[in-house]
Amino acid sequence: MRALISVSDKTGIVELAGELSSLGVEIISTGGTYKKLKDAGIDVIPVDSITGFPECLDGRVKTLHPKIHAGILAMRSNPEHMKQLKKLDVDTIDIVVINLYPFRETISKENVKLEDAIENIDIGGPTMLRSAAKNYQDIAVVVDPKDYERVVSELKQNGSVSEATKFNLSYKVFEHTASYDALIANYLREQQGISFPDILTVTFEKQQELRYGENPHQEAVFYRELGKLDGTLAGAEQLHGKELSYNNIGDTNGALDLLREFSEITYIGVKHANPCGVGSGSTGYEAWKKAYDADPVSIFGGIVVTNTAVCEKVAKDINDIFIEIVVAPDYTEEALSILKKKKNIRLLKLPTINCKLPSTTWDMKKVAGGLLVQNMDMDLIGQEMEFPTKVRPTDEQMNDLMFAWKIVKHTKSNGIAIAKNLQSVGIGPGQVNRIWGVEQAIEHGGENTKGSVLASDAYFPFDDCVQAAAAAGITAIIQPGGSIRDEDSIKACDEAGIAMVFTGMRHFKHS
């Protein structure tokens, strides 16, 4: 029995080769792997003594040779194949252990050069892996170091690797090489500035299995991207609490999307994928109090995210209510000690929480029979804001208008957000018509609505929203503009002494 071993990730490779050698397996190897095994005192045969051809082109050509691939691809059950091997003086290879050049690790480095990325595209490795995986009936092919123990155990117990295991290992190879090639293709696409390719192949890796999906009868898994994860939930470290659920992940991701809009100290409460309380302040506690006081009912059982370290005072307040998840760049020792007193609260640390996502980030939604792909909605306003009303907003009103505009951008459409003094007052998400969203937000704000400002994610098709806002004491409105009946809303604002701003950009958020 012979094994060909050539790995970039040398984790556990000496131990594996030692076990194989002790079982009488002849080992062939290449380059750095050969040296490592030789230095460890393991009997190993250099690949060029098999091929009769030296490694060349800086190691680009080592195993691309008939004496290697014929030994891998020959079907032992095919007499003609075996006859040809004998005639060509080729011995079979029964175990192939390969992992690939570190392309992913290379492109993850800062300022990596294209030529370095290209040089880390493996050619011989995938070729041998695919050859061995195709001939899985006769070959045990191992691409994942976690499978070393399984192969050695079966060899010790049975003298061979079972066909069921070889079939499973074959599947893992094709899954791995497909992911590897997708990563290369996506990198090269980005280098050429191609936004949407004719054929889209994406690759993710399993981060965790979830207890269930959106509902208890649905199975679910969380997959993470293979690139940089700065600023994303996938890059967070869980410090405490039970595992995240499907809905936890979806809702927290939405909360982080909203948090990225703010540079000032901000706390955000989210419930069922909609913001329920948002506050900005000069201190973390001030921001927290604004967010909590905005809607102390809805935040119960919700998610809290912030772009500042959680302090002791905030931690004490959070522990007095039921919060599912807290995500922050850091926690003081006192805050962490307090929060950990609750067994199930999930505490996540994300030091890069303020990082902006790359401009090339996609928003993807699976639909039956296809995939919707778009650029992330990273802009806030159009090229230039317009002030169509007789009254212009004051500086203080503009601060609140932009604050409300950020909130409504991340509220389910038709969305309305009312704010005052950098605090959300009322939020009306996901209504089937805009006036209902306005009425819901006003009702929630109550008396605090007087003197506030209102943001709408899309234009007003009628002046009824302005009239409702005026009756509630709202002093300024921000909306995209662009309706054929804009003049009706402008007239209604002028009659009520309300300032209105057109952003020139809509922010529908349907899912």
Stockholm file with secondary structure:
# STOCKHOLM 1.0

chainA/1-511         MRALISVSDKTGIVELAGELSSLGVEIISTGGTYKKLKDAGIDVIPVDSITGFPECLDGRVKTLHPKIHAGILAMRSNPEHMKQLKKLDVDTIDIVVINLYPFRETISKENVKLEDAIENIDIGGPTMLRSAAKNYQDIAVVVDPKDYERVVSELKQNGSVSEATKFNLSYKVFEHTASYDALIANYLREQQGISFPDILTVTFEKQQELRYGENPHQEAVFYRELGKLDGTLAGAEQLHGKELSYNNIGDTNGALDLLREFSEITYIGVKHANPCGVGSGSTGYEAWKKAYDADPVSIFGGIVVTNTAVCEKVAKDINDIFIEIVVAPDYTEEALSILKKKKNIRLLKLPTINCKLPSTTWDMKKVAGGLLVQNMDMDLIGQEMEFPTKVRPTDEQMNDLMFAWKIVKHTKSNGIAIAKNLQSVGIGPGQVNRIWGVEQAIEHGGENTKGSVLASDAYFPFDDCVQAAAAAGITAIIQPGGSIRDEDSIKACDEAGIAMVFTGMRHFKHS
#=GR chainA/1-511 SS CEEEEEESSCTTHHHHHHHHHHTTCEEEECHHHHHHHHHTTCCCEEHHHHHSSCCBTTTTBSSCSHHHHHHHHCCTTCHHHHHHHHHHTCCCCCEEEEECCCHHHHHTSTTCCHHHHHHTCCSHHHHHHHHHHHTTTTCEEECCGGGHHHHHHHHHHHSSCCHHHHHHHHHHHHHHHHHHHHHHHHHHHHHTTCSSCSSCCCCEEEEEECSCSSSTTSCCEEEEESSCCTTSGGGCEEEESSCCCHHHHHHHHHHHHHHTTCCSCEEEEEETTEEEEEEECSSHHHHHHHHHHHCTTTTTTEEEEESSCBCHHHHHHHHTSCEEEEEESCBCHHHHHHHTTSSSCEEEECTTTTCCCCTTCEEEEEETTEEEEEECCCCCSCSSCBCCSSSCCCHHHHHHHHHHHHHHHTSCSSCEEEESSSBEEEEECSCSSHHHHHHHHHHHHGGGGTTCEEEESSCCSSTHHHHHHHHTTCCEEEECCCCTTHHHHHHHHHHHTCEEEECSCCCCCCC
#=GC SS_cons         CEEEEEESSCTTHHHHHHHHHHTTCEEEECHHHHHHHHHTTCCCEEHHHHHSSCCBTTTTBSSCSHHHHHHHHCCTTCHHHHHHHHHHTCCCCCEEEEECCCHHHHHTSTTCCHHHHHHTCCSHHHHHHHHHHHTTTTCEEECCGGGHHHHHHHHHHHSSCCHHHHHHHHHHHHHHHHHHHHHHHHHHHHHTTCSSCSSCCCCEEEEEECSCSSSTTSCCEEEEESSCCTTSGGGCEEEESSCCCHHHHHHHHHHHHHHTTCCSCEEEEEETTEEEEEEECSSHHHHHHHHHHHCTTTTTTEEEEESSCBCHHHHHHHHTSCEEEEEESCBCHHHHHHHTTSSSCEEEECTTTTCCCCTTCEEEEEETTEEEEEECCCCCSCSSCBCCSSSCCCHHHHHHHHHHHHHHHTSCSSCEEEESSSBEEEEECSCSSHHHHHHHHHHHHGGGGTTCEEEESSCCSSTHHHHHHHHTTCCEEEECCCCTTHHHHHHHHHHHTCEEEECSCCCCCCC
//
